[in-house]
Amino acid sequence: MYQYSEFDKAFLQERVAQYRDQVSRRLTGALTEDEFKPLRLMNGVYLQLHAYMLRVAIPYGTLSAAQMRGLAHISERWDKGYGHFTTRQNIQFNWPKLVDTPDILEALAALDMHAIQTSGNTIRNVTTDQFAGAALDEVDDPRPYAEWIRQWSTDHPEFQFLPRKFKIAISAGQEDRALVKAHDIGLRLVSGDSAPVFDIYVGGGLGRTPVVGTLLFEGVSVAELLPHLEAILTVYNLAGRRDNKYKARIKILLQNIGKTEFIQQVKKILPHIIKAFDQRLIGRLDRLSSDFALPLLPSRDVASYWDAVNNQPDFKAWVAQNVTPHKQEGYASVTVSLKSHGQAPGDASAAQMRALADLAERIGFAELRVSHEQNIVLPHVAQSDLMFVFDRLRREGLATGNIGLLSDLIACPGMDYCALATARSIPIGQQIARRYQHLERQLGPVKIKISGCINACGHHHVGDIGILGLDKAGVENYQITLGGRVGMDAALGEKMGPGFTEPELLLALDRLFEAYLALRLGSDEVFSKTVSRLGTSPFQSALYEVPDAA
Amino acid sequence: MYLDENHAWVEALASAHLFQSLEEASAVAVKVNDPAQVIGIELVGVALQATQTVARHYREAIRAKGPGDYVFPSLTGEADVSVQ
């Protein structure tokens, strides 16, 4: 992992001191809320429905065991004993008191963590594949590049007041596990002639105007990556709309001026940027690569692992669902589900966070990851330790073997917490997980994504089944989309029709799943394949109880 | 926080002062809106059910009651080991 330098540490200390003074002035009334708001947002402090919320950056979703333990401590000392892991690989604390937030930021700084640029119209946390560095199918570990971009973008003087927030993701696997086409800039690391190169997708994003990103630059060398990012952001910074925040994202600019013109504008300034670019920053990547070297993974006997797989059905089922092959033989990556049936997706108690930190220290090289699907990953686990891991997770209520299944759903905080939400998400997710618990293995992989408003933090546009909660004349109302998907063939779901009230929604889903089980060609045809093969029409009929014309 | 009849800020909706007219409520809202202390003021529509004051809109009901009671299985001894 990247270790903070003395410069980094001093920078954070200064920011904490500055923020402490700002909070003090707010509490004495010297600053009004209007004056204070931009200052707190620069430090990740939002105001939600019930309380302030602090969003803490977890760069590219990578945490050390010590950092996870520190987050547990923060949740107990200054919050309500839990944290919420988000779809952008961050963690949110929902109940901090304003007066305590400087102390929290100081505690974070001691962990080499912060909340800078987790809000505001800046470049947000760079996200990546939760299996980075361990994935069998990756061209290279994307994390050094993500850290490189983090260092370049943090406190970048030109990009602190962009027209709107800006999100970057990097993926380096054959399979895109970082949603690169749903980001303002999505970077895909691919094999080049002699070294990995980047394909750069621009203008993706969900929200109220969902757009799949467009490939604008292909085969960009590592040396020219940051200049390309700077050029793209400069064009956006100059030409992006600032008069209407709903039309301010880069996707709207790209749509308005067109791909050709956008590329032309970038290419016009790119040579100047390359020429003037700080070569020290380019050279820093080499040092970063060593920070992310794969730990030494000693060879281990796997006989006990196979014995357990063959003799313990619970363990076998958990392995089948939650364990991913590793690039090194004899090792695996474990996805720890934060979605036990009925739990708020992505929430972890302090005890659970500590248990995960202990486990990571004991068998996982002290490293953890947060996935955009709101789970925790132990990236490097010897197969011979998997039974031990399973037992420990069981004790903490973390051994739910549901990764990729229906109950492994994404839900934004929704109206239970969020000031922007128009409906609740969490109870809908809970009810769905409980209702179909007995059926989910029969249904197989289904991605359900729930958002509590059109800002789409729950990624509903790209779910096999997307659920969008709205306020219809004072009643929560849920619209369904079908056929969305993530990956390099990402697609936006198709809206099925009028929304449902909460009780109607569950009955509609009953009919939807009944139709799927009847229409699929066999148990190996997953939900998304059946929808692709038949189109959404028969499922739409099922949702709205329209008799099948056939 | 809700405004009570003495213009003090209280946590329970049940303790809030109920205005009978929008005009009166708006006038008081302007009066108590001290920018040094107050983040923002919204008027909330309520109804009386028996003797209980309840918010008319579900958003305000959630604001008044707090989020759902989402407990952790590990804290209640209901560890989820369902992997079948």
Interface residues (C-beta under 8 A of the other chain):
Chain A: G29 A30 T32 E33 D34 L47 L49 H50 Y82 P313 D314 A317 W318 Q321 S340 H341 G342 Q343 A344 D347 S349 A351 Q352 R394 R395 E396 G397 L398 A399 T400 G401 M415 D416 Y417 R424 I426 P427 Q430 Q437 R441 D471 G474 V475 E476
Chain B: D34 P35 A36 Q37 V38 I39 G40 R56 H57 Y58 R59 I62 R63 G66 P67 G68 Y70 F72 P73 S74 L75 E78 A79 D80 V81 S82 V83 Q84
